Amino acid sequence: MTDADRIEALLDLVDDTRKAQPAQSEQLAVLGYAERRPRGQYWPTRAGWNFLGNHGRTFDTQ
């Protein structure tokens, strides 16, 4: 799973307009980027949020 794949899979978990892919969510859980929740759902861990946050920040010119 590449960085781009991880970002897409994490976005699938947190964005209501996107549908999570179970296989990718399971890979995130194995890598420590997501945790299992009841009813087969996943949610990003602190590591997942940090990984996603670094790529979502805007460019700072100062």
N, C-alpha and C positions, 0 to 999 in steps of 0.2 A: 504494500500500500504506500503510494507516494504521498508527499506533502499535499499536493493538489487533491488527491483522493480523500485524504483525512479532512481537509477543509470542507469539501463537498458533503461528506458524510456527517460532519458536525453541523453544518448548515441545515441538512435534512432533519436533524433532531430538534433544532431550536426554532426553525421557521415554520409557522403554521400553514403556509401556502405550499410547502414541499412535503413529499411523502418519504418517510424513512425507509431505507432498504435493510431488511433484517440481517443479511449476511455482512454488510458493511458495518452495521451497528455492533454486531458481535465481534468483529475485528477491532473496532475501537475499544470495546470492553477488554479484550485480551491485551491490547497495548496500553491500557490504563487511561485512555482519553474519555471513556464513558462508563457509567455504572448501570447495572440492570435495575429496573424498577418493576413493580407489580404489573401483571397483565401483559408481559412481554414487551414492555417499553424500556427505553434507554434515555439517559440524561447525561450531559457532559460532566466530567469531574472537574476539579480545579485545574488540573493539567490540560484538559480539553478546552476550557474557557481561555486559559492563558495562550494556548497554541492558536486558537481561533482569533483572539484579540489582537495579537501581534500582526496578523495579516489583514485585519480590518481597519487598522488605524489610518488616518489621513496623513499625508506628508506634512511634516513640520519644517518650515523654512527658517526657523530661528534656532 
